[in-house]
Amino acid sequence: MSSDLKGNNSNKGWIGFRVACAGIILVIRNERNFRIHLVAGAIVIIAGLLLRVSLLEWTVLLLTIAMVLSLEMINTSIERVMNHLSPEFHPAVGAVKDVAAGAVLVAAIFSIIIGMIIFLPKLTSILF
Ligand SMILES: Nc1ncnc2c1ncn2[C@@H]1O[C@H](COP(=O)(O)OP(=O)(O)OP(=O)(O)O)[C@@H](O)[C@H]1O
């Protein structure tokens, strides 16, 4: 019986992983903003490789990329659930969507600031 349970649990874990991957594929295919953030993240990684950022700087940059992408996915989830539950116009729905979009904007603004803190000194030392 315990091996049955183990089998079920590992199956559940595998299914959970697959549906999570399906969620990532869904946003890549359907959400333009997510693709823009993905490209921005790739540019940051290439810049990090070219400018040889430190381990600590890599950690901060990767956390920043993960934060923006994850928030964009949560924003998409909120938009979709609101469209499903309340397709008609309502100020409360608008407020929920605005706040979720605002969360992505906050993360994006701070990511740009972090990128400038890390990359600007390296760029200026190369250029001047
Ligand atoms: N049902 C609604 N009731 C009131 N306002 C709404 C409603 N749907 C959308 N809005 C307003 O329009 C804005 C954009 O909502 P929408 O669902 O079109 O997101 P979107 O433009 O697809 O966002 P994203 O570009 O992040 O995918 C919301 O932030 C909100 O201000």
The ligand as an ORCA input file, in Angstrom:
! r2SCAN-3c Opt
* xyz 0 1
  N     -13.978     44.328    -17.113
  C     -13.334     45.492    -16.919
  N     -13.890     46.452    -16.143
  C     -13.256     47.615    -15.935
  N     -12.040     47.925    -16.450
  C     -11.437     47.022    -17.200
  C     -12.041     45.758    -17.499
  N     -11.208     45.044    -18.302
  C     -10.136     45.832    -18.487
  N     -10.235     46.990    -17.839
  C      -9.240     48.095    -17.822
  O      -8.370     47.933    -18.926
  C      -7.042     47.671    -18.475
  C      -6.392     46.617    -19.363
  O      -7.064     45.385    -19.139
  P      -6.884     44.112    -20.071
  O      -7.616     42.977    -19.499
  O      -7.188     44.531    -21.477
  O      -5.365     43.857    -19.905
  P      -4.297     43.841    -21.071
  O      -4.295     45.160    -21.780
  O      -4.527     42.598    -21.838
  O      -3.035     43.769    -20.143
  P      -1.676     43.093    -20.533
  O      -1.137     43.995    -21.607
  O      -0.908     43.142    -19.209
  O      -2.004     41.694    -20.971
  C      -7.184     47.253    -17.018
  O      -6.013     47.531    -16.259
  C      -8.385     48.056    -16.563
  O      -7.993     49.376    -16.249
*
